[in-house]
Amino acid sequence: KKIQSNNELYSDSYKKVAEAVANSTAQYKGKPVEFLYQPMFLTETDYQRFDSLTAELYKILNKVIQHYIMDADFRKHFGFSPLLEELILKDPGYSTDVPIGRFDIFYHYDTGSFQFCELNADGSSGMVEQQEIARVFRNSAAIREYEGEYSIRDFELFDSWVKILQRKYKEFSKRSEKPQVAIVDWLQADPPSEFVEFQKAFEKDGCKTIIVDPRWLEYREGKLYYKDFRIDCIYRRAVTWEIIEGAEAVRPFIEAYLAGDVCVVGPLRSQIIHNKIIFALLHDEVKTPFLTEADREFIKSHIPYTAIFDISDDHQVNYAIANKDLLVLKPMDKYASKGVRIGEDYSTEEWIKIIDEEAKEEYLLQEFCRVPKVKMAFFNEEHQVEFKESNYIIGLFMYDGRLQGVYTRTGTKNIIGSIVECYTVPNFVFSPKYT
């Protein structure tokens, strides 16, 4: 209502924000990240709820990881290759098996209901979008009008990660010297702006840092190198399934990791929770007898029912067809929303074709969670505001097992991810100054 009643003020503010974002490091594939002129306002109650629920989930996931390490029979449920299993079982040399992650949730502000929809471990991203767009919005009319009544904070996502990585390296190396760091991912052209920002943060804190493709590394005399740069510690952004698929091309990295000659943050064992099969296993009481009743209640309340899809199981196939509008089919381990099929988006004939042609192996059948919706402000070409009902998904940045920040994407389509229409909106926590 405030925007509609004073369109000129907010339109001018939007144009300034758009210009500032275009000149910021919030870039994706060389272009400014698309955003909406509508910050997401969290209360301290919202934030504390996120903190407590993610802490509870971490406890459950740690039980699963420890059981995987100790129980060879339990490992079979994951279907990992011998190489991946070997990499997972290798002790990374420090505590916290999932030192970084982004846990994506559906959160309904009006009711407080909360469901985890995806757990990202290796390759977690979005930090530069949240931090930079929040920085730009700090000077916007949308935020300034509230500064008299509220204390407003956002989230620090770079320097905090530098400290955690250094802590893990110190634990690994038993030394206090600052490591030489490599940010490692597959590089097609210039490195993403987010990597450059992390590089700046590491170097500001005294760590020489490079951004490098794992295929370019050499392992010699018990050390990992890029040309003449000795790598003490890797901040791994390369996702696990690509490392396994391209194992021959990254053999030096694999050998150094298995020999314990390089500290890798995060470790390959984070794949246990990154693979989408984790939700199916959490719901399978036969395969997870080590979970408590309290754990099971948490899972039922906050993780959508998931099962491994078996095309040879006529009962399951018939159920999937009869209840298509309530279900989602998704591949066990692919990027973002790649390969995800939402039943209600297709006719029965199309859905059957998807089952027959796509979901033949390594697919999950999952309860379709209603994505929360909110009206979002869109400025048209005439700079007039229009409000459109939009889905939103919240990402919770987890650093060393604790909540560090919040990241929100929104869009008008069912799936919100990097390959469909998607906007970033900044998140702020508001606390009344006077109560």
N, C-alpha and C positions, 0 to 999 in steps of 0.2 A: 504493500500500500504506500509506503514511504517513497519507493522508487516511482510508482505511477503518479503520485501527487506532485513530484518534483523531478520530472523526467529530464529536464535540461541539466540540472546539477549532476545527476547520476550518470547521464549520458556523457558529459564532459569527463567525469571521473573515470568512467569505463574506458574512454579513448586514451586517457593518460596511463591507465593500468595496462592496456593492450600494447601501447608503445614501450612501456617499461619491460613487460614480459618479452617482447620481441628483441629487446637489447640485453636480456638477462641470459643466464646459463640454463634456463629451463627450456632446453631444446630436445627434439626427438627427430633423428635422421635429418639433421640440418635445418629443421623448421621449428618455430616457436611452438611449445606445447599448447594445445587448444584448452581454453579454460572458460568458465562462466563467471559472470560478475555476481557471485552469490556465495560468500564464505559459509562454511558449515560451523555452526556454533555449538560447542559441547559444554555441558556443565561439569563441575568437579565430580558430581555423582556419576555422570556418563563415563568419565575417564577412570574413576575408581572401579566402576563395574567392569570396564575393559581389562583393567589391571588384574583384578581378582580372578576373572574367568580365564584369562590367558595363563595365569600362574597355575591354576588348577589343571588346565589342559597340558601344560608342560610336565607336570608330575606324572600324568598318565602316559604321555609320550616317552618319558624317560624310562618308565617301566617296560614299555614295548622294546625300546632300544636295548636295554640291559638283557631282556629275555632273548632277543635276537642274538646277542653276543654269546650268551651262555648255552643256548639250546639249539642244537643242530636240526632237530626235527621242526622246531618253530620256524627256522630260516626257510624251510622248503615252501612255506605258504607264500613267500614273496616272489618266488620264481626268478631270482636274480642269477645272472651268469656267474660261472666260477671266478672270473676276473673281478667282477663287481663285488662278489662276496669277500674275496681276499682283500680288496681295498677297504671295504666296510669294517672288516675285523681288525685291520691295522689300527693300533692305538695311535691317535693323533698327537699324543704327548702333552695334552692339557685337558683340564676339566671342561665340561659343557659340550655335549655332542652336537648341539645345534646352536652355535654361538650367534648366528644371525638368521632372521627369518622375517617374512611378512605373512601374517595370518589374516586372510580375507574373511570378512563376516557380513552377514545380513543383520542389520540392527534397526529395529523399529523404535524411533524416539518416543512415540506416544505411549507404548506399552513396556519398553525396556526389553522386549524379547530379542533373542540373540542366537544366531546359528553360524557356526563356522562353515564356509563353503569351499575354501581351498587353503592348503598350507604350503607356502613357498619357503624353501630353505636356500639351497644354492641358487644363485642368480637373482635373489630378491632385489627389486629396484623400485624407483619412484621417489627416492630421498630428495633428489635435486628439484623435482617438480614441487613437492610439498614445501621445502624450505625456501626456495626462490620465490614462488608465487605468494607464499605467506609474507615474505619480506616486502614484496611490491605492494600487496594489499594493505600493509600497515599504514600507508600514507593515503589510502583511499577514503572517500566520503563514507563508504559502507562500514568502515571500522571506526573512523574518527568520531562519528556521532555517538558512539557508545563509551568512549574513553572516560567521560566524566563520571559515569555510574559504575563502570566495571573495571576490574583488573583483567587484562587480556594477555594471554601468553600463547606462544606456538611452541615448536619443538626443534631442538638442536640435534642434527642427525649426522654430522660429519666429524667434528672434533671428538665427540663421545665415542664414535666407532674407532677412531685412531687410538684412543686410550685402551679400549678393550682388546684390539689386536695386539698392541704392545704388551698387555698383560698376558695374553695367551703365548706370545713369543717368549716372554721371560720365564713362564712356567715350562715351556718346551725346552728352552736352551740352558736353563739354570744360570743365565748370565743377565747382567743389567744393561749391557750396551744396546743402543737402539738398532733395530734391524734395517737392512736394505730390503725394500719391499717391492714386489711385483704385483700389479693388478692384472689378473689373467683372465682373458676371455677370447673368443674367436673374433677376429677383427677383419672386417671387409673393406673399410675405408678409414676415415678419421675416427678416432675413438669417441664413444659417446661423451657428451658434456659432463655427465655424472661421474665418469671415470676421471676426467680431468679435475673436477672439483675434489674428489677424494685424493688424487695425487697432490694437489695443492695443500690439502689439510695434513697429509703425512709429511710433506716437505717442510711445512711451517713448523712442525713439531720435531724436526731434526732427522727425519727418515728419508734417505735418498730413495726415490720411487720411480719406477718405470711402468708403462702400460704395454702389455705384450701378449701376443698370441701363443697359446701353449705349443703350437707346432714349431715355434722358432727357438725353443729352449734346447740347451745342451747339458748333458750330465757328465762331468769329468772330475776325476780325483776327489770323489765324494762330495762334490758341490754341484748345485744347479746354476747355470749361467744363461744370460742372454748376451751374446757376444762376449765382452769382457766384464759385464756387470754381474757380480756374484749375488745370487738371490738367497737371502736368509729366510724370508717369510713371504708367503703368497696370500693375497686377499683373492679368494677364488670366486669369480663370477661365471666361469664356464660351467654350464649345467652338466650333471653327471651322465645322463644318457648319451650326450654328444661325445663326452670323453670315452665312454665305452665303445660307441660305434666307430670312433676315430682312433682307437687305441694304438694302432701301429704308427700313426702320425705323431702321437704324443708320448711315445715310449720313454724318452728321457724323464718327463714329468712323472710318469707312473713308477719308474725304477727308483727315482729319488724319494718319492713318497713312501714306497714300501720299505726302503732302506732306512727311513727316518732321518734323511739328510736335508730335508727342507720342512719348515713349519707351514702347514696349509690351513688357513682359516677361511671358510669352514671345511671341516673334514668330509671325506667321502661318505662316512656313515650317516650324514644328514639325509642321504637318499632314502633311508628307512621311513622317514616321515614325509619326505617330499613326494614320493610316489603316491598316486591317488588311491592305490589299493589299501592304504592305511585306514581309510574310513570303513571299508568292507570288513577288515580284520577287527577293528574296534567294536563293530556290531555283532561279531561272531563269537558267542559265548563259549562254544566248544574249543575254538582255537586260542582263546585268551582267558584261561581259567585263573590266571594270576591277578586279574583285575577284581577289585572289591565291588560290593553292591553300590557303594557311593560313586565309584567310577562309572558303573553302568548307568546309574541314574543321570549322571552328568552327560554321558554320551547320548542317551536317548533324548535328553532335553536340548542339546546344543550341537549335535552332529546329524545331518540328514541321513536317513536310513540308506545304506549302500550295500550292494551285493555284486559279486563277480558274475558277469553275464556269460551264460553258457548256452550257445545256440543249439546244442544237442538236447537241452532240457526242454521238452515240449511244454511242460507246465509253466516254466518261467517265460518262454517265448509267448505263449498265449496270454499270460498275465501282462506282459509288456505291451502287447497289441491292444488288449481290452482296456488298459488303463493309461494309454499313451499321454493323455493330457496331464497326468500327475507325475510323469517320469522324465528323466534325462538319461541319454546314453553318452558316455564320455570315455575317451581312451585313457589308459592307466597312467601314461606319462608323456605328455606333450606340452608345448608352450601354451600358456594363457588359455584362450578359449578355442584353440585349434582342435577341430574334430568333434566338438561338443554339439550334440543334437537335442533340442528341446521338443518333446513330443507334441505340444500344443501348436507348434509352428508348422506342422506338417499334416497333410491329409493321411488317412489310414493307409492308402496305397503307397504314399511316399515313405511313411514310417516303416512299412513292411520291407520296402526296398532297402532302406538304411540298415535294417536288421540283417537282411540277407547278404548285402554287399559290403557293408562297413564294419559291422559289429561281430565279425566272425571269430575274432580272437583278441585278447587283451583289452576288453571293454568292460566298463562298469555300468550297472543299472542303478540309478539313484533317484530318490524322492526329489521331485521338483519343488524347491522352496520359492515361495512368492517373494520376489525381490521387492524390498521396500520402495515406496514412491514418495516424491515430494515435488511440489511445483517449483520449477527453476526459472530464473530470469535469463531470457535470450534477447539480445539487442539485434534488431533486423538492420537491413542496409540503410534505412532512413534514421537509424539510431533511436527508434522507438522500442520500448521494452515490450516483450511478449512473455507470458508465463506458460510454460509447457510442463505437463506432468512427466516426470523423469524418474527412471530407476537410479538407485545409487548403491554402491558397494564400498565398504570401508576396509582399508588395509591397516593392520596394526603392526608397526615395526617392533620387532623383538630383538633386543641386543643383550646377549649373555643371559638369556632367560627372563628378562624383565621388559615391560612395555617402555618404549622410548619415544614413540610418536604415532601420529595418525595420518592417514592418506586416503582421500576420497575421490573416486571416479564416478561420473554420472553419464547417463545417456538415455535416449528414448527407446532403444531396442532392448530385447530380452537379455542378451549376453553382453556383459561389460568387460572388455579386454582389449588387448593391443591391436586386434585385427578387425575390430568393428568400431563404429562411431562412438567416440568416447571423449569426455571432457574432464579435466582436473579442476577441483575446487579446493581452496585452502581450508585448513582446519585450525580453529582457535578454541582455547578453553576460556570461558568467561566466568568470573566470580564477582558477585556484587561487592562493591567497596563499602557499602553501608547496609547493615541488616538491622 
